Amino acid sequence: MTDTQAPQQESTPPLNLLPYQNLVNSITVEDVFGWLTKGWRDFNEGGMVSLGYGLIFVFAALALTMGLFLTGFEYLIVPFLEAFFFIGPALTVGFYAISRELEQGSRLSLWGALCAWRRNTKTFLTFGLALVIFLLVWMRLAVATFAISFPHTPMKLQPIIEAAFFSVDGYIFLALGCTIGGVMATLVFMGSVVALPMILDRGVDFGQAVVVSFVTVLTNFRPLMVWAVIIVVVTGAGLLAGFIGLAVTLPLIGHASWHAYRGLIKVE
């Protein structure tokens, strides 16, 4: 009797159905928490450079909030706080640069972090403009939604709080506002999660960076939604701590986001 051996099937690599999918690594939820650990390490190693960069935005946020209150635009304070989730990616470019310098063993400087955008000026400015447009659209939608929901409520902080939090119409308004804001914030997250670090590190153009970022999220949807929730919770904690907490939470998320990029995008 002769033994018959089943033919061996050659393993085929997975199909890359999306553009640039060959650049993207597959990760797990456990990897996400590893980014936070590495981010905290970079925050400690970055010392006063990392802390000083974060404090710049703390003082800017305090000044803007006080300015809105003193000029009678206090009804814009809440949309302004929510705007942090739209412009946050742009604020963390300096932290990416610090983490990159730590990887390379280079000398750190606050000036270097502030001027990180000069490594790819045109693309960074294009991305910044896109975020500003998103922010302006969100601000207009927030004001329009309130005006439609409460046409007879004056645009003052106390009447807005009473209308939004102590009425049935207010609960509908909050649900609608959170839905609109959530959709827009999700789009910003999907388009920026690896885009800005990639622009800094590889000098790619705006279109490629955004497409790669969207593909990265679609490829690793579950772990990156966990990462998005962590960003919201950590950043929100910093905001609720009277902005002072941002001196810690913003560097933590910024440095961790650099390691997210390193984990998600394959080495050249």
ChimeraX attribute file (.defattr): number of C-alpha atoms within 10 A of each C-alpha:
attribute: neighborCount
match mode: 1-to-1
recipient: residues
	/A:1	3
	/A:2	4
	/A:3	5
	/A:4	6
	/A:5	6
	/A:6	6
	/A:7	6
	/A:8	6
	/A:9	6
	/A:10	6
	/A:11	6
	/A:12	6
	/A:13	6
	/A:14	7
	/A:15	8
	/A:16	11
	/A:17	9
	/A:18	14
	/A:19	12
	/A:20	15
	/A:21	17
	/A:22	15
	/A:23	15
	/A:24	21
	/A:25	16
	/A:26	13
	/A:27	17
	/A:28	12
	/A:29	14
	/A:30	9
	/A:31	16
	/A:32	20
	/A:33	17
	/A:34	15
	/A:35	23
	/A:36	21
	/A:37	16
	/A:38	19
	/A:39	24
	/A:40	20
	/A:41	15
	/A:42	24
	/A:43	26
	/A:44	15
	/A:45	15
	/A:46	22
	/A:47	11
	/A:48	15
	/A:49	21
	/A:50	28
	/A:51	20
	/A:52	15
	/A:53	23
	/A:54	25
	/A:55	21
	/A:56	12
	/A:57	17
	/A:58	21
	/A:59	15
	/A:60	12
	/A:61	20
	/A:62	13
	/A:63	12
	/A:64	13
	/A:65	18
	/A:66	14
	/A:67	14
	/A:68	15
	/A:69	16
	/A:70	10
	/A:71	8
	/A:72	12
	/A:73	15
	/A:74	20
	/A:75	19
	/A:76	19
	/A:77	17
	/A:78	13
	/A:79	18
	/A:80	19
	/A:81	16
	/A:82	19
	/A:83	20
	/A:84	19
	/A:85	21
	/A:86	25
	/A:87	18
	/A:88	19
	/A:89	23
	/A:90	19
	/A:91	19
	/A:92	23
	/A:93	24
	/A:94	27
	/A:95	32
	/A:96	26
	/A:97	26
	/A:98	31
	/A:99	27
	/A:100	20
	/A:101	17
	/A:102	15
	/A:103	10
	/A:104	9
	/A:105	9
	/A:106	10
	/A:107	9
	/A:108	20
	/A:109	16
	/A:110	17
	/A:111	11
	/A:112	16
	/A:113	21
	/A:114	16
	/A:115	13
	/A:116	19
	/A:117	20
	/A:118	13
	/A:119	15
	/A:120	16
	/A:121	15
	/A:122	13
	/A:123	21
	/A:124	22
	/A:125	15
	/A:126	14
	/A:127	24
	/A:128	17
	/A:129	12
	/A:130	13
	/A:131	20
	/A:132	16
	/A:133	13
	/A:134	18
	/A:135	22
	/A:136	12
	/A:137	12
	/A:138	22
	/A:139	19
	/A:140	11
	/A:141	16
	/A:142	20
	/A:143	16
	/A:144	13
	/A:145	17
	/A:146	20
	/A:147	14
	/A:148	10
	/A:149	16
	/A:150	17
	/A:151	11
	/A:152	8
	/A:153	13
	/A:154	12
	/A:155	18
	/A:156	14
	/A:157	16
	/A:158	11
	/A:159	12
	/A:160	18
	/A:161	12
	/A:162	12
	/A:163	18
	/A:164	18
	/A:165	14
	/A:166	11
	/A:167	11
	/A:168	11
	/A:169	14
	/A:170	19
	/A:171	14
	/A:172	14
	/A:173	21
	/A:174	16
	/A:175	12
	/A:176	15
	/A:177	18
	/A:178	14
	/A:179	12
	/A:180	16
	/A:181	21
	/A:182	13
	/A:183	12
	/A:184	18
	/A:185	23
	/A:186	16
	/A:187	14
	/A:188	21
	/A:189	23
	/A:190	24
	/A:191	22
	/A:192	25
	/A:193	26
	/A:194	28
	/A:195	27
	/A:196	30
	/A:197	26
	/A:198	24
	/A:199	23
	/A:200	22
	/A:201	16
	/A:202	13
	/A:203	16
	/A:204	16
	/A:205	17
	/A:206	18
	/A:207	14
	/A:208	14
	/A:209	24
	/A:210	23
	/A:211	19
	/A:212	26
	/A:213	26
	/A:214	22
	/A:215	21
	/A:216	27
	/A:217	21
	/A:218	14
	/A:219	18
	/A:220	17
	/A:221	17
	/A:222	14
	/A:223	18
	/A:224	23
	/A:225	16
	/A:226	13
	/A:227	21
	/A:228	16
	/A:229	11
	/A:230	16
	/A:231	22
	/A:232	15
	/A:233	13
	/A:234	17
	/A:235	23
	/A:236	19
	/A:237	16
	/A:238	19
	/A:239	20
	/A:240	12
	/A:241	11
	/A:242	12
	/A:243	22
	/A:244	19
	/A:245	19
	/A:246	27
	/A:247	20
	/A:248	20
	/A:249	22
	/A:250	28
	/A:251	29
	/A:252	29
	/A:253	27
	/A:254	31
	/A:255	30
	/A:256	28
	/A:257	29
	/A:258	28
	/A:259	26
	/A:260	26
	/A:261	23
	/A:262	16
	/A:263	19
	/A:264	23
	/A:265	20
	/A:266	12
	/A:267	9
	/A:268	5
